[in-house]
Amino acid sequence: MIKILNYSEVSPDEVFARSVPEVDVAGIVSEIIADVRARDDAALFDYCRKFDKAELTELEVSPEEIGAALAQVEPEFIEVLETAAANIRAFHEKQVRNSFIIAEKDGVVMGQKVTPLHSVGLYVPGGTAAYPSTVLMDAIPAKIAGCESIIMVTPPTKDGSVNPAILAAAKVAGVDHIYKVGGAQAIAALAYGTDSIPPVDKIVGPGNAFVAEAKKQVFGKVAIDMIAGPSEILIVADGKSNPRHLAADLLSQAEHDKLASAVLVTDSMALAEAVRDEVERQVRELPRYEIASASIDVNGKIIVTENLDQAIDISNVIAPEHLELCVDNPFDYLDKVKHAGSIFMGRYCPEALGDYLAGPNHTLPTGGTARFYSPLSVDDFVKKSQYTYFTADALAAVADKVARFARKEGLEGHARSALARFE
């Protein structure tokens, strides 16, 4: 049952507590990465057999497999994918950064050059649920950025195939290559390359604890987007909100993972009690009841505050992945929100809208990292180089200053480098 906590009567430790996995996966992941580096594709085939129960002879999904998958997907869902893709594309095209040049001083030219990453790897989960939405959210910004090679990895099913909806999404999003491999072994393959899978420059996308740990361990060899944990939703709601709607929104994230976090913060005890009852009723109707109920029991809570400003303060401490503002005039509160991955405004903007169709990205910072991480965006798929040009006269005008600065740091070689051209 979801807990109700009165903020003025409990300790901060109880308010902000969250259960996290106790299993130490670092050693297991380290061994998997080393094995993939040593044995290449042979290791990947063995792990597919061990973890996915799939006997594979080829890792890459063929054009014929993609065609067959598309034939299995109902046309209505293809239309939904295309609608979602158009919305995602329209939103992310606004994020494109342009190179710039500054030439305001005689003899001095400076600038920044924006260049797309050459190759990126997209990890798409395929364990307890398959997520074609993640394909769109990860691939479309990379495509807009201009990445030349977009490679996707996703676990196969037991018969060695890939979920048709995932392949349909990859086709709509413009993914270049798809490989049937998941888990830490997929991250190792993307980072270091194997006989079949070329190494990439950056790996993005959510996954389980083993995937997150693998991304952490290969960081430095390649770039990563973030270390993503279990899903989170925090709802700030006033007493006018519909408890049935709020309960449904809480459960929409609870059904992701037994360690997912679903939190309601409200200034109304009456609403808190009504939502608690609704959660208990609705959770029993979900196909993923076991997962959702475990999440609610472990990390579900309703926090009752004195007012909505206090509720926003609590949200800023938690820094949730998803934040719903179910209040009158939600834009009045937007500037008060300092830390959140994605913010859903008003009573008719459920978080699920953002998961699939609205347009903003759903690959988001979790575990409080919204304090310093941003949602996945086009920025994640470009790099920036800066350049400087000085004429002889322009350098002569500042060489003494450069030398003085260098000598203040005890770097005579730097000073002489600036002065040498004029001796």
VEXDREN-2710 file (C-alpha; in Angstrom, 1 decimal):
% VEXDREN-2710
k/r/px/py/pz
1/MET/0.0/0.0/0.0
2/ILE/1.2/3.5/-0.8
3/LYS/2.3/5.4/2.3
4/ILE/0.9/8.8/3.4
5/LEU/3.4/11.0/5.1
6/ASN/2.7/14.4/6.8
7/TYR/5.7/16.5/6.0
8/SER/5.5/18.4/9.2
9/GLU/5.5/15.2/11.3
10/VAL/8.2/13.0/9.8
11/SER/11.9/13.3/9.4
12/PRO/13.5/14.4/6.1
13/ASP/15.2/10.9/5.9
14/GLU/11.7/9.3/5.7
15/VAL/10.4/11.8/3.2
16/PHE/13.3/11.5/0.8
17/ALA/14.2/7.9/1.3
18/ARG/14.2/5.6/-1.7
19/SER/15.1/2.0/-2.0
20/VAL/17.9/1.2/-4.4
21/PRO/19.4/-2.1/-5.6
22/GLU/21.8/-3.7/-3.2
23/VAL/23.4/-6.1/-5.7
24/ASP/26.9/-5.1/-6.6
25/VAL/27.0/-5.5/-10.4
26/ALA/30.4/-3.9/-11.0
27/GLY/32.4/-7.1/-10.8
28/ILE/30.0/-9.0/-13.1
29/VAL/30.0/-6.2/-15.7
30/SER/33.8/-5.9/-15.6
31/GLU/34.1/-9.6/-16.4
32/ILE/31.6/-9.4/-19.3
33/ILE/33.4/-6.4/-20.8
34/ALA/36.7/-8.1/-20.6
35/ASP/35.3/-11.3/-22.1
36/VAL/33.8/-9.4/-25.1
37/ARG/37.1/-7.6/-25.7
38/ALA/38.9/-10.9/-25.6
39/ARG/36.5/-13.1/-27.7
40/ASP/34.6/-10.6/-29.9
41/ASP/31.5/-12.1/-31.5
42/ALA/32.0/-15.5/-29.9
43/ALA/31.3/-13.9/-26.5
44/LEU/28.2/-12.2/-27.8
45/PHE/26.8/-15.4/-29.2
46/ASP/27.4/-17.1/-25.9
47/TYR/25.7/-14.3/-23.9
48/CYS/22.7/-14.4/-26.2
49/ARG/22.4/-18.1/-25.5
50/LYS/22.9/-17.6/-21.8
51/PHE/20.8/-14.6/-21.1
52/ASP/18.3/-14.4/-23.9
53/LYS/18.0/-18.2/-24.6
54/ALA/18.5/-17.4/-28.3
55/GLU/20.6/-19.4/-30.7
56/LEU/22.0/-17.0/-33.3
57/THR/24.2/-17.4/-36.3
58/GLU/24.2/-13.7/-37.3
59/LEU/24.1/-10.6/-35.1
60/GLU/22.9/-8.0/-37.5
61/VAL/19.3/-7.8/-38.4
62/SER/18.9/-8.3/-42.2
63/PRO/16.8/-6.1/-44.6
64/GLU/14.6/-9.2/-45.1
65/GLU/13.9/-9.4/-41.3
66/ILE/13.0/-5.8/-41.2
67/GLY/10.7/-6.2/-44.2
68/ALA/9.0/-9.2/-42.5
69/ALA/8.6/-7.3/-39.3
70/LEU/7.0/-4.4/-41.0
71/ALA/4.5/-6.7/-42.5
72/GLN/3.5/-7.9/-39.0
73/VAL/2.9/-4.5/-37.6
74/GLU/-0.6/-3.1/-38.1
75/PRO/-0.8/0.0/-40.4
76/GLU/-2.5/1.9/-37.6
77/PHE/0.6/1.6/-35.4
78/ILE/2.9/2.6/-38.2
79/GLU/0.8/5.7/-38.5
80/VAL/1.2/6.4/-34.8
81/LEU/4.9/5.9/-35.1
82/GLU/5.1/8.4/-37.9
83/THR/3.0/10.9/-36.0
84/ALA/5.2/10.6/-33.0
85/ALA/8.3/10.9/-35.1
86/ALA/7.0/14.1/-36.7
87/ASN/6.4/15.6/-33.3
88/ILE/9.8/14.5/-31.9
89/ARG/11.5/15.9/-35.0
90/ALA/9.7/19.2/-34.8
91/PHE/10.7/19.7/-31.2
92/HIS/14.3/18.6/-31.6
93/GLU/14.9/20.7/-34.7
94/LYS/14.6/23.7/-32.5
95/GLN/17.7/22.5/-30.6
96/VAL/20.1/22.7/-33.5
97/ARG/23.1/24.8/-32.7
98/ASN/24.9/26.8/-35.3
99/SER/28.6/27.5/-35.6
100/PHE/29.6/31.1/-35.0
101/ILE/32.4/33.5/-35.9
102/ILE/33.6/36.7/-34.1
103/ALA/35.7/39.2/-36.0
104/GLU/35.2/42.4/-34.1
105/LYS/38.9/43.3/-33.6
106/ASP/41.4/44.1/-36.3
107/GLY/43.4/41.0/-37.2
108/VAL/41.5/38.7/-34.8
109/VAL/39.1/36.0/-35.9
110/MET/37.6/33.5/-33.4
111/GLY/34.8/31.1/-33.7
112/GLN/33.1/27.8/-32.8
113/LYS/32.6/25.0/-35.2
114/VAL/29.7/22.5/-34.5
115/THR/30.4/19.0/-35.9
116/PRO/28.1/16.0/-35.6
117/LEU/29.5/12.9/-34.0
118/HIS/30.5/10.3/-36.7
119/SER/29.0/7.2/-35.1
120/VAL/26.6/6.7/-32.2
121/GLY/25.2/3.6/-30.5
122/LEU/21.6/3.4/-29.3
123/TYR/20.7/0.9/-26.6
124/VAL/17.1/-0.1/-26.7
125/PRO/15.8/-2.3/-23.8
126/GLY/14.0/-5.5/-24.7
127/GLY/13.6/-7.3/-21.4
128/THR/10.4/-7.2/-19.4
129/ALA/9.0/-4.8/-22.0
130/ALA/10.0/-3.6/-25.5
131/TYR/10.2/0.1/-26.1
132/PRO/9.8/1.3/-29.8
133/SER/9.3/4.8/-28.3
134/THR/13.0/4.7/-27.1
135/VAL/14.1/4.1/-30.7
136/LEU/12.4/7.3/-31.9
137/MET/13.6/9.3/-28.9
138/ASP/17.3/8.3/-29.3
139/ALA/17.6/8.1/-33.1
140/ILE/15.7/11.2/-34.3
141/PRO/18.0/13.7/-32.5
142/ALA/21.0/11.9/-33.8
143/LYS/19.6/12.0/-37.3
144/ILE/18.9/15.8/-37.0
145/ALA/22.4/16.3/-35.7
146/GLY/23.8/14.7/-38.8
147/CYS/25.5/11.6/-37.4
148/GLU/26.8/9.5/-40.3
149/SER/26.3/6.1/-38.6
150/ILE/23.5/5.3/-36.2
151/ILE/23.8/1.8/-34.7
152/MET/21.2/0.2/-32.5
153/VAL/21.5/-2.8/-30.2
154/THR/18.6/-4.6/-28.6
155/PRO/18.2/-8.0/-27.0
156/PRO/16.6/-10.8/-29.2
157/THR/13.6/-12.8/-28.2
158/LYS/14.0/-16.6/-27.6
159/ASP/13.4/-17.4/-31.3
160/GLY/16.2/-15.1/-32.3
161/SER/14.0/-12.3/-33.7
162/VAL/13.6/-8.7/-32.6
163/ASN/10.2/-7.3/-31.6
164/PRO/8.6/-6.1/-34.8
165/ALA/7.4/-2.8/-33.3
166/ILE/11.1/-2.0/-32.4
167/LEU/12.2/-2.7/-36.0
168/ALA/9.3/-0.6/-37.4
169/ALA/10.4/2.3/-35.2
170/ALA/14.0/1.9/-36.3
171/LYS/12.8/2.1/-40.0
172/VAL/10.7/5.2/-39.3
173/ALA/13.6/6.8/-37.4
174/GLY/16.3/6.1/-40.0
175/VAL/18.6/3.7/-38.0
176/ASP/21.4/2.5/-40.1
177/HIS/22.3/-0.9/-38.5
178/ILE/20.6/-3.1/-35.9
179/TYR/22.2/-5.8/-33.9
180/LYS/20.6/-8.5/-31.7
181/VAL/22.5/-8.1/-28.5
182/GLY/21.6/-6.7/-25.1
183/GLY/22.9/-6.2/-21.6
184/ALA/26.4/-5.2/-20.6
185/GLN/27.8/-7.2/-23.5
186/ALA/26.1/-4.9/-26.0
187/ILE/27.6/-1.8/-24.3
188/ALA/31.1/-3.5/-24.5
189/ALA/30.6/-4.3/-28.2
190/LEU/29.6/-0.7/-29.0
191/ALA/32.6/0.7/-27.0
192/TYR/35.3/-1.6/-28.2
193/GLY/33.9/-3.1/-31.4
194/THR/33.8/-6.8/-32.4
195/ASP/34.0/-8.7/-35.6
196/SER/30.5/-7.7/-36.5
197/ILE/29.8/-4.5/-34.6
198/PRO/31.9/-1.4/-35.2
199/PRO/32.9/0.8/-32.3
200/VAL/31.0/4.0/-31.8
201/ASP/31.9/7.5/-30.4
202/LYS/29.0/7.7/-28.0
203/ILE/26.4/5.4/-26.4
204/VAL/23.0/6.6/-25.4
205/GLY/19.8/5.0/-24.1
206/PRO/18.4/3.6/-20.9
207/GLY/18.8/0.0/-19.6
208/ASN/18.9/-2.1/-16.4
209/ALA/21.5/-1.9/-13.7
210/PHE/24.0/-4.0/-15.7
211/VAL/23.6/-1.7/-18.7
212/ALA/24.0/1.4/-16.6
213/GLU/27.1/0.0/-14.9
214/ALA/28.6/-1.0/-18.2
215/LYS/28.1/2.5/-19.6
216/LYS/29.9/3.8/-16.5
217/GLN/32.8/1.5/-17.0
218/VAL/33.3/2.2/-20.7
219/PHE/33.0/6.0/-20.2
220/GLY/36.3/7.5/-21.3
221/LYS/36.7/5.1/-24.1
222/VAL/33.5/6.4/-25.5
223/ALA/31.1/9.2/-24.4
224/ILE/27.8/8.4/-22.8
225/ASP/24.6/10.3/-22.3
226/MET/24.0/9.7/-18.6
227/ILE/23.7/6.9/-16.0
228/ALA/20.0/6.2/-16.0
229/GLY/18.3/4.3/-13.1
230/PRO/14.7/3.1/-12.4
231/SER/11.8/5.4/-13.6
232/GLU/10.4/8.1/-11.5
233/ILE/7.3/10.3/-11.3
234/LEU/6.6/13.1/-8.9
235/ILE/3.2/14.8/-9.0
236/VAL/2.5/18.1/-7.3
237/ALA/-1.3/18.4/-7.1
238/ASP/-3.8/20.7/-5.4
239/GLY/-7.1/19.6/-3.8
240/LYS/-9.1/20.2/-7.0
241/SER/-7.3/17.4/-8.8
242/ASN/-9.1/14.2/-9.8
243/PRO/-7.7/11.3/-7.6
244/ARG/-8.5/8.7/-10.3
245/HIS/-6.3/10.6/-12.8
246/LEU/-3.4/11.0/-10.3
247/ALA/-3.5/7.3/-9.3
248/ALA/-3.4/6.3/-13.0
249/ASP/-0.4/8.6/-13.5
250/LEU/1.5/7.2/-10.5
251/LEU/0.9/3.7/-11.7
252/SER/2.0/4.6/-15.2
253/GLN/5.6/4.7/-13.9
254/ALA/5.3/2.1/-11.2
255/GLU/4.6/-0.6/-13.8
256/HIS/8.0/0.0/-15.4
257/ASP/10.1/-1.5/-12.6
258/LYS/9.8/-2.9/-9.1
259/LEU/12.3/-0.2/-8.1
260/ALA/10.5/2.6/-9.9
261/SER/9.4/5.6/-7.7
262/ALA/5.9/7.1/-7.7
263/VAL/5.4/10.1/-5.4
264/LEU/2.5/12.5/-5.0
265/VAL/3.0/15.8/-3.1
266/THR/-0.2/17.7/-2.2
267/ASP/-1.5/20.2/0.2
268/SER/-4.7/18.3/0.7
269/MET/-5.0/15.3/3.1
270/ALA/-8.4/14.5/1.6
271/LEU/-6.9/14.2/-1.8
272/ALA/-4.0/12.1/-0.4
273/GLU/-6.5/9.6/1.1
274/ALA/-8.6/9.4/-2.1
275/VAL/-5.5/8.8/-4.2
276/ARG/-4.3/6.1/-1.9
277/ASP/-7.6/4.3/-2.3
278/GLU/-7.6/4.7/-6.1
279/VAL/-4.0/3.4/-6.3
280/GLU/-5.1/0.3/-4.4
281/ARG/-8.1/-0.2/-6.7
282/GLN/-6.4/0.5/-10.0
283/VAL/-3.2/-1.5/-9.4
284/ARG/-5.1/-4.7/-9.2
285/GLU/-6.4/-4.1/-12.7
286/LEU/-3.0/-3.8/-14.3
287/PRO/-1.5/-6.7/-16.4
288/ARG/1.8/-5.8/-14.8
289/TYR/0.3/-5.9/-11.3
290/GLU/3.2/-7.7/-9.7
291/ILE/5.7/-5.1/-10.8
292/ALA/3.5/-2.1/-10.1
293/SER/2.4/-3.2/-6.7
294/ALA/6.0/-4.0/-5.7
295/SER/7.1/-0.5/-6.8
296/ILE/4.2/1.2/-4.9
297/ASP/5.0/-0.9/-1.7
298/VAL/8.7/-0.1/-1.9
299/ASN/9.0/3.4/-3.3
300/GLY/5.5/4.8/-3.5
301/LYS/4.5/7.6/-1.1
302/ILE/2.2/10.6/-0.8
303/ILE/3.6/13.6/1.0
304/VAL/1.1/16.1/2.5
305/THR/2.4/19.6/2.8
306/GLU/1.1/22.9/4.2
307/ASN/1.0/24.6/0.8
308/LEU/2.0/24.2/-2.8
309/ASP/5.2/26.3/-2.5
310/GLN/6.4/23.7/0.1
311/ALA/5.5/21.0/-2.4
312/ILE/7.6/22.6/-5.0
313/ASP/10.5/22.8/-2.6
314/ILE/10.2/19.1/-1.9
315/SER/10.2/18.4/-5.6
316/ASN/13.4/20.4/-6.1
317/VAL/15.1/18.4/-3.4
318/ILE/14.1/15.1/-5.1
319/ALA/14.9/16.4/-8.6
320/PRO/12.5/13.9/-10.3
321/GLU/12.8/12.4/-13.8
322/HIS/9.2/13.3/-14.5
323/LEU/7.3/16.1/-12.7
324/GLU/3.6/16.7/-13.2
325/LEU/2.1/20.1/-12.0
326/CYS/-1.6/19.2/-11.6
327/VAL/-2.6/22.6/-10.4
328/ASP/-4.5/25.7/-11.5
329/ASN/-2.3/28.0/-13.6
330/PRO/0.7/25.7/-13.7
331/PHE/2.8/28.3/-15.6
332/ASP/2.8/30.4/-12.4
333/TYR/4.9/27.6/-10.8
334/LEU/7.3/26.9/-13.7
335/ASP/10.0/29.4/-12.7
336/LYS/10.0/27.9/-9.1
337/VAL/10.9/24.5/-10.5
338/LYS/14.7/24.3/-10.4
339/HIS/15.4/20.6/-10.8
340/ALA/13.4/18.2/-13.0
341/GLY/14.0/16.2/-16.2
342/SER/10.7/16.8/-17.9
343/ILE/7.8/18.9/-16.7
344/PHE/4.1/18.2/-17.5
345/MET/1.9/21.2/-17.1
346/GLY/-1.8/21.1/-16.0
347/ARG/-4.4/18.5/-15.4
348/TYR/-4.6/17.2/-19.0
349/CYS/-0.9/16.4/-19.6
350/PRO/-0.2/12.9/-18.2
351/GLU/3.4/11.8/-18.3
352/ALA/2.5/9.0/-20.7
353/LEU/1.9/11.8/-23.3
354/GLY/5.6/12.6/-23.1
355/ASP/6.7/9.0/-23.3
356/TYR/5.2/8.6/-26.7
357/LEU/3.7/11.4/-28.7
358/ALA/4.2/15.0/-27.5
359/GLY/7.7/15.6/-28.9
360/PRO/10.1/16.4/-26.0
361/ASN/12.5/13.6/-25.3
362/HIS/11.8/10.8/-22.8
363/THR/15.4/9.8/-22.2
364/LEU/15.8/11.7/-18.9
365/PRO/18.1/12.0/-15.9
366/THR/17.0/9.9/-12.8
367/GLY/18.0/9.5/-9.2
368/GLY/18.3/13.2/-8.5
369/THR/20.7/13.8/-11.4
370/ALA/18.3/16.3/-12.9
371/ARG/20.3/18.7/-10.7
372/PHE/23.0/18.6/-13.3
373/TYR/21.9/16.5/-16.3
374/SER/19.5/17.4/-19.1
375/PRO/17.1/15.4/-21.2
376/LEU/18.7/13.7/-24.3
377/SER/18.8/16.3/-27.1
378/VAL/20.5/17.1/-30.4
379/ASP/23.4/18.6/-28.2
380/ASP/24.2/15.0/-27.2
381/PHE/25.1/14.1/-30.8
382/VAL/27.4/17.0/-31.7
383/LYS/30.8/18.3/-30.5
384/LYS/32.2/21.8/-30.6
385/SER/35.6/22.8/-31.8
386/GLN/36.9/26.4/-31.2
387/TYR/39.4/28.2/-33.4
388/THR/41.5/31.3/-33.2
389/TYR/43.3/33.4/-35.9
390/PHE/45.6/36.4/-35.1
391/THR/47.6/38.4/-37.6
392/ALA/51.2/39.5/-36.8
393/ASP/50.1/43.0/-35.7
394/ALA/47.3/41.5/-33.5
395/LEU/49.7/39.2/-31.8
396/ALA/52.3/41.9/-31.3
397/ALA/49.7/44.0/-29.5
398/VAL/49.1/41.4/-26.8
399/ALA/52.3/39.3/-26.7
400/ASP/53.7/41.1/-23.6
401/LYS/50.4/40.5/-21.8
402/VAL/50.5/36.8/-22.7
403/ALA/54.1/36.5/-21.5
404/ARG/53.3/38.3/-18.2
405/PHE/50.4/35.9/-17.5
406/ALA/52.6/32.9/-18.4
407/ARG/55.4/34.0/-16.0
408/LYS/52.9/34.6/-13.2
409/GLU/52.2/30.9/-13.5
410/GLY/55.9/30.0/-13.7
411/LEU/55.8/28.9/-17.3
412/GLU/58.7/30.6/-19.0
413/GLY/58.3/28.4/-22.1
414/HIS/54.9/29.8/-22.7
415/ALA/56.1/33.3/-22.3
416/ARG/59.0/32.8/-24.8
417/SER/56.5/31.2/-27.3
418/ALA/54.5/34.4/-27.3
419/LEU/57.5/36.7/-27.7
420/ALA/59.7/34.6/-30.0
421/ARG/58.1/35.9/-33.2
422/PHE/59.2/39.5/-32.4
423/GLU/62.8/39.0/-31.3
END
